[in-house]
Amino acid sequence: MDEKRPKRYRARRRHRWVAVLFIVTIPLYMLFSSRAGSSYAGRFLPVSSSQAPSSSSLSATTTSAENPPVPLEIHIMSKCPDARDCLNDLVLPAMVRVNEKVNFTLSYIGTPTENDGIECKHGPKECMGNIIELCAVHLYPDVKVHLGFTHCLTQDYEDIPDSELVEECALEYGMSIGDLNDCASRDNGAFGLSLLRESVKRSADVCLSTPKVLQAATFY
């Protein structure tokens, strides 16, 4: 029981299926590949500041009246094995192909409680994992960075929010672990909780307002 945890977390594990909700517009779904996403991860890496598009070129790409970005949202739970499979099999392959053509939003599933709290299906550690990943979105809006970081963590979802795993994935995507910690703990944790609360509300609102959804859900 006291055996030291291996430093690397890259091993892939066999999983059990649990429910996860993945919401996406129907036109974009037609672009999805059914191939496993692990081979795409290396291609979905953060770009350096010198390679990043200028704000003017980005604006021209994303605000074109003729080619408006297609909304793509995923609604996951950080410690859910289906979130890993959803990212591997659907999201990463799609984003490699169309990341410049979509307006991507990453949201989380949870249950609001009394006193403005949030209950997470897989326990308090999942809430902490969700907050860390939302802080990545907050601090690093480049989708190649924060989605890559989330994908990295999710490969070893059972260990979230283990500090060694978070540090490894932060290093891989050029993130400051100090900034992530500061975000999650700001105002004695109130800021991170507010990010999670807003994200959970968005997921609930989308589920109620979107007539066409794709549910990737299987059960024990």
Phi and psi in degrees as a GROMACS rama.xvg file:
@    title "Ramachandran Plot"
@    xaxis  label "Phi"
@    yaxis  label "Psi"
@TYPE xy
-91.3154  6.1293  ASP-2
-59.1738  136.17  GLU-3
-66.0333  134.615  LYS-4
-69.5442  136.243  ARG-5
-57.7045  145.715  PRO-6
-68.6575  -38.3881  LYS-7
-90.7634  149.475  ARG-8
-122.294  26.2296  TYR-9
-84.8011  -12.0191  ARG-10
-61.4794  139.606  ALA-11
-90.7534  137.548  ARG-12
-110.841  147.134  ARG-13
-67.3839  147.045  ARG-14
-129.403  163.721  HIS-15
-106.393  144.132  ARG-16
-82.0964  137.419  TRP-17
-136.014  166.682  VAL-18
-72.5969  141.931  ALA-19
-147.94  145.383  VAL-20
-104.837  124.602  LEU-21
-121.78  112.731  PHE-22
-107.37  131.601  ILE-23
-155.053  147.662  VAL-24
-66.4093  145.166  THR-25
-62.1142  -42.1519  ILE-26
-58.966  -39.3886  PRO-27
-69.6128  -33.5144  LEU-28
-58.6714  -30.6378  TYR-29
-65.3384  -17.5666  MET-30
-86.7791  -10.6344  LEU-31
-66.695  144.84  PHE-32
-100.335  147.036  SER-33
-89.159  -0.194622  SER-34
-75.1672  154.726  ARG-35
-62.5687  144.842  ALA-36
-88.7643  -5.48986  GLY-37
-61.6996  -33.2879  SER-38
-72.2601  -14.0512  SER-39
-89.9827  -17.5312  TYR-40
-58.7526  -39.792  ALA-41
-66.2816  -21.7898  GLY-42
-88.8157  -10.5934  ARG-43
-106.207  62.5549  PHE-44
-106.611  154.508  LEU-45
-65.0541  145.93  PRO-46
-95.1637  155.609  VAL-47
-73.7663  164.429  SER-48
-61.6352  -31.6042  SER-49
-71.8534  -22.5267  SER-50
-94.277  -15.5779  GLN-51
-66.8563  143.885  ALA-52
-67.2578  149.557  PRO-53
-69.0199  160.185  SER-54
-63.0732  -32.3806  SER-55
-69.2924  -42.397  SER-56
-69.859  -35.3054  SER-57
-65.2007  -41.7766  LEU-58
-62.2533  -40.8214  SER-59
-64.7904  -34.021  ALA-60
-73.3314  -42.4253  THR-61
-91.9081  -13.7574  THR-62
-114.488  8.83289  THR-63
-60.2033  127.628  SER-64
-66.2966  -29.5727  ALA-65
-79.4341  -29.5163  GLU-66
-132.463  66.8121  ASN-67
-66.0522  147.849  PRO-68
-64.0851  143.258  PRO-69
-84.8922  128.799  VAL-70
-69.3354  129.387  PRO-71
-131.209  118.087  LEU-72
-124.582  140.273  GLU-73
-121.323  142.917  ILE-74
-126.824  108.78  HIS-75
-131.583  177.998  ILE-76
-128.008  131.187  MET-77
-63.4664  -28.7604  SER-78
-105.604  23.2617  LYS-79
-98.1626  128.843  CYS-80
-62.7694  -29.7812  PRO-81
-67.7332  -26.5997  ASP-82
-63.339  -41.1728  ALA-83
-60.3025  -46.4772  ARG-84
-69.5439  -35.0894  ASP-85
-62.2487  -45.2846  CYS-86
-65.5612  -45.0461  LEU-87
-65.8635  -45.9233  ASN-88
-92.7953  -24.7921  ASP-89
-119.558  -57.3057  LEU-90
-70.4513  -51.7509  VAL-91
-61.6217  -46.8845  LEU-92
-59.2789  -39.5789  PRO-93
-68.304  -44.0908  ALA-94
-68.5254  -31.3175  MET-95
-59.6302  -35.6929  VAL-96
-85.1926  -37.4992  ARG-97
-127.764  19.3054  VAL-98
-60.5198  -26.7812  ASN-99
-82.998  -4.70823  GLU-100
-112.37  3.21674  LYS-101
-124.002  156.79  VAL-102
-105.009  98.802  ASN-103
-90.1586  134.329  PHE-104
-131.927  130.23  THR-105
-108.776  118.764  LEU-106
-129.391  167.013  SER-107
-125.007  152.034  TYR-108
-100.684  132.944  ILE-109
-164.855  -176.508  GLY-110
-126.201  118.62  THR-111
-62.2159  143.999  PRO-112
-122.644  178.494  THR-113
-63.3363  155.895  GLU-114
62.9887  31.5827  ASN-115
62.768  28.0847  ASP-116
-89.3756  176.2  GLY-117
-134.271  131.924  ILE-118
-103.657  131.605  GLU-119
-107.464  141.857  CYS-120
-56.9839  -38.3314  LYS-121
-102.487  21.9389  HIS-122
96.6742  178.383  GLY-123
-59.0671  -33.373  PRO-124
-63.5401  -34.4826  LYS-125
-66.9838  -40.3113  GLU-126
-57.9631  -42.0176  CYS-127
-65.6534  -41.3692  MET-128
-61.8085  -42.5414  GLY-129
-59.336  -42.9911  ASN-130
-65.0639  -42.8675  ILE-131
-59.9268  -43.9698  ILE-132
-68.9595  -35.1707  GLU-133
-69.1785  -33.9691  LEU-134
-64.3481  -36.1713  CYS-135
-61.4653  -42.0703  ALA-136
-63.0306  -43.5288  VAL-137
-63.5736  -43.3539  HIS-138
-84.6248  -29.9134  LEU-139
-129.425  81.9407  TYR-140
-66.4621  -16.0088  PRO-141
-61.4175  117.243  ASP-142
-61.7256  -30.3253  VAL-143
-63.8983  -28.4689  LYS-144
-83.004  -57.3212  VAL-145
-72.9451  -31.2683  HIS-146
-72.4524  -37.5993  LEU-147
-61.6013  -42.0572  GLY-148
-62.0759  -46.0688  PHE-149
-62.7307  -41.8384  THR-150
-61.1684  -41.8439  HIS-151
-60.3567  -47.8387  CYS-152
-62.7101  -41.3907  LEU-153
-68.2981  -22.7655  THR-154
-61.0062  -25.0538  GLN-155
-126.799  52.9462  ASP-156
-55.9294  -30.5046  TYR-157
-65.002  -24.3521  GLU-158
-92.6427  -8.26088  ASP-159
-62.255  132.314  ILE-160
-104.333  45.1244  PRO-161
-50.1164  131.995  ASP-162
-63.2329  -35.3592  SER-163
-65.7864  -39.4943  GLU-164
-65.2195  -45.7146  LEU-165
-62.4171  -43.2846  VAL-166
-64.4118  -40.4666  GLU-167
-62.6884  -46.6187  GLU-168
-70.3563  -35.2086  CYS-169
-63.3755  -43.3153  ALA-170
-62.9513  -41.4081  LEU-171
-60.9095  -32.339  GLU-172
-109.802  19.5731  TYR-173
67.3786  30.3949  GLY-174
-97.2368  154.527  MET-175
-89.4192  116.944  SER-176
-65.1547  -30.9594  ILE-177
-64.4105  -42.1897  GLY-178
-65.7852  -39.204  ASP-179
-63.7354  -43.2725  LEU-180
-63.7868  -42.2273  ASN-181
-62.5809  -40.2755  ASP-182
-63.6256  -47.8569  CYS-183
-66.8691  -29.6774  ALA-184
-103.713  0.51391  SER-185
-57.6101  139.06  ARG-186
53.7739  44.629  ASP-187
57.1791  35.5271  ASN-188
91.1867  -6.70061  GLY-189
-66.2659  -36.1959  ALA-190
-65.8934  -48.0387  PHE-191
-61.321  -39.6404  GLY-192
-64.304  -36.4215  LEU-193
-65.5178  -37.6138  SER-194
-61.3413  -43.7655  LEU-195
-66.9763  -41.4872  LEU-196
-61.2722  -45.7107  ARG-197
-64.1288  -38.0956  GLU-198
-67.2326  -44.1008  SER-199
-63.0814  -39.9101  VAL-200
-62.8935  -41.6342  LYS-201
-61.7996  -44.2001  ARG-202
-59.4484  -43.6151  SER-203
-64.5057  -41.8085  ALA-204
-65.7401  -41.0137  ASP-205
-65.3911  -40.4681  VAL-206
-61.3123  -33.5736  CYS-207
-82.0859  -30.4566  LEU-208
-100.621  -15.8746  SER-209
-93.3211  116.67  THR-210
-73.4383  -28.2058  PRO-211
-117.599  115.009  LYS-212
-130.8  155.959  VAL-213
-108.271  120.169  LEU-214
-106.364  114.136  GLN-215
-97.2679  89.3087  ALA-216
-137.858  123.615  ALA-217
-132.834  167.386  THR-218
-133.241  166.497  PHE-219
